[in-house]
Amino acid sequence: MDGYKKLLLANKAWVKDKLEVREDYFLRLADDQQPEFLWIGCSDSRVPSEDITGAEPGELFVHRNVANLVIPTDFNMLSVLQYAVEVLEVEHVIVCGHYNCGGVKNAMLHRDFGLINKWLWHIKDVYHLHRAELDAIADGGGRYRRLVELNVTEQVWNLARTSIIQAAWYNKHPLCLHGWVYDLHTGYLKDLLLLTPETQVEDIYRFDFSEREADRHERGEAHVRAASSGDG
C-alpha cells in the first residue's frame, strides 16, 4: 500500500476513536481556537509537538522550521508570533529544540549545503557567540549537545528582543517564554530557561513604548477636537 494511503486510513481510525469518546469532539474544535501555548519547534519529523507533550488539538499553536530558529527578519515566524500573542493571547511561548538536530549538526561542519547555508548561518552565530565554552568541550558529542542547548537559549532571548514580546509585557500581558530540549533517546523534555515579564532585556534591544502611546493619545485627542469642531 502506498504510504500516503496509510495516512488516510489512519485518519479515519483516529476520527472514529475521537467520536467514540465524545460525539461533538470536532464540532467543539471547529468554531474557534483558544490555545494557551505557542510552540516554536524544529521541523524534524521525530519531534511531534502534540505527542511529546500530551496536548490535544486546540491547545498548541505551532510554528516549525529547521533548528527552531527565531530570526528577526523571518516574517513567517514573526507573523505567527504576532497572531499568537496579540490575537490569540497565548500565555506561553515555547522554543523547543532537540538533541541530534540535523540543522545544528550541519552548522558545525564546513560543508557547502547550498541555499540552506544562509539559514544555518544563524546557528554558526550562536557557536561564535559561545565559542570559548564550546571549544573547551573536548568530546565532540558533548559539544554538539551543548550547542543544541545554547541555540535554544539564544532563540528564547531573540523572542524577548522582539517588539512583539516587549509590547505584550509593556501592556501587562502575563506572557512567559520557555526554552526546552527534547531528548530523542529518552522521550523526555529538558527545561532550560524561563523568561517572564520581569526579565530585563539588554538595553540596546529594548524598545520604549511610552512615546508611541503618547503619539496615539495625541492623535486621539486631535480626532476628538476635529469631530467636535465639525471638521471631522
N, C-alpha and C positions, 0 to 999 in steps of 0.2 A: 504493500500500500504506500502511495506517495505520502511523504512526511506532512504536507500541508493538510491532507485529508484526515490524518490522525488528530491534528489540532481542531478541526471542525467537529469531529466525533467527540473529542474531549470536552468541547464547549457544550454540546448537547447534554452530556453527562453532568457537567458542572451546573447547568441551569436546572436540571432535574433535581439534583441534590439540594440546591438552594430553595427551590419551590416546595420541597417536601418539609423543609424546616419552617418556612414562612411563605404563605401564598402571595403576599404583597411585597416580597423582597425587592423585586425590580421596580415596582411602582413607587416605592418609597425613594429609591435612588434617582429615578428619572426626573423628579420635579426640581431638585436643587442639590447643590453640594455645599457642605459646611465643614471642610477639613480643618483639623487643628494643626496639622503639620505640613510644611513644605519640605520635601525630600530632594536634595541635590546629590545625585549619586553617579556612579560610573556606569557606562553603557554595557559593561561586561555582563554576559548572559548568565553568569553564575551568581549574580547578586540581585535576586528579585526582591524588591523593597517590601512588598506586602507579605511575602512568605517569611522572610527572616525576622520581621517584627510582629507577625501575627495580626497584621492590620486587615480590616475589612475594606471593600470598595467604599470610597467616600471619605476615608479617614486620612489618606495621604494625597497631597497634590505633588506630582512628581515631575522633576526635570532631570534628565540624564545626559551626560556627554563623556567623552574619553577622559578618564582620570579625574572625574568630578571637579572640574576647574570652575572657578568664579573669576572671570576675566572682565574687567571694567568696560571693555569695548564690545562685548558679546551681547548684542541686542536681543537675541533669542533668550538667553538666560535672564537678562535684565527685565524683559517683558514678563516672563514667568514670575520673577521675584516681585515686581511691582503689583501684578494682578493678585498674587497670593497675599501680599502684605496689605495693600490698600483696598482691595475689593473683598477678598475672602476673609481678610483679617485673621490670618493664621496666628497662632501664639508661639510657634516654634519653627525655626528653620534649621534643618539638619543637613550638614555636609557629611556624607558617608563615603569613605574610601575603602579599599580592601587590600590585604596583603596579596602578593602575587599579581599585582596590577601590571598588565602589559604596557600601558602607557608610561608608567613610572619606570619600568624596566628599560624600555626603549629610549627613554630620555637620558638614561645613564650611559648609553652607548654613543659611538661616534659615527654610526651609520647614517647614510642619507636615505630617508624614507619618503622623499618627495614632499607633497603638499602638507602632510601631517607634521613635517619639521616645524612649521610655524606654530602649531598647537603645542607640540612638545617643548618648544622654547620656554613656555611659562613654567614648566616643571624644572627645566635646567636653571631658570632664575631662582627657584627655591633651593636647588642644590648650591648654587653660587652664594646665596644668602647665608646658608648654614654649612659652608664648605669646611670650616675648621672642625666642627663637630663630626661631620660625616667622614672626612678623610682620616680622622683619628680612630675610626672603627675598622679594625684590621680585617674582620670577617666580611666578605662580600655580601653574604646573605643577610647579615645583621645590618649592614649599611643600607641595603635595599629596603628592608623592613622599616628602618628609621626614616628613610626618605618618604615612604608612603605616609607615615605619621606626620612628618613635617609638612608635607604637601597638604594634608587635610587641615592642619593648623593654620597654614598661611591662607587657605581659601576661606576659612571662617573669618579671619581678620580682614580679608578682602571684602567680605559681606559687610562687616562693620564699617568699612571705609566708604561704602556707597551712600549717596544722599537718600536713597530709599529707606534704608535701615535707620539712618540718623534722624530722618524726618519722623519716622514712626516713634522713635524714642523721645524726640522733642515733643511730640503730641501725646506723650504719656501712654503709648501703646505698650503693654507689658510683653514685649517680644524677646524671646531668648534664642540665642544662636548656639548650636551644638556641633562639635566635631567628633565623629565616630569612625572606627575602623572595624571592618568585618573580617573575621578570620575564616578563610575557606576550609581550613583543615579541621576546625572545631565547630563552626557554625555560630560562635559567639561574637557579640559586638563589644568593642572596647571603647569606653567613654574617655575621650582625650581632653576635651575643652568645653567650657561653658562661658559664654559672654552674655551679660544681662544689660538692661537699660542703664545700669550704673557704671558700665565699662567706660573707661577713658580712652578714646581714640587718639592716636598721635596727632599733635597739633596741626601738622601740615595737611593732614587728611580731613580735618574737622570742618564742617560746614556751619555757618552762622545763619540760622533761620529767622532771627529777630528782624532783620532788615526786610526780608521777604514778607513777613507778617505785617510790618509797618506799611509797606507799599500796598499790600492788599487792603489794609484798613483804610488807607488814604484814597484808594480807588473807589472803595465802597462809599466813603463819605462824599466824594465828588459826584458819584452817581445819585446819591440821595439829594444833594444840593441841586443838581441839574433837573431832577424829576420835580422837585418842589417849586422850581422857578419856571417850569413849563418848557424847559429846553430839551428834556429827555424824550 
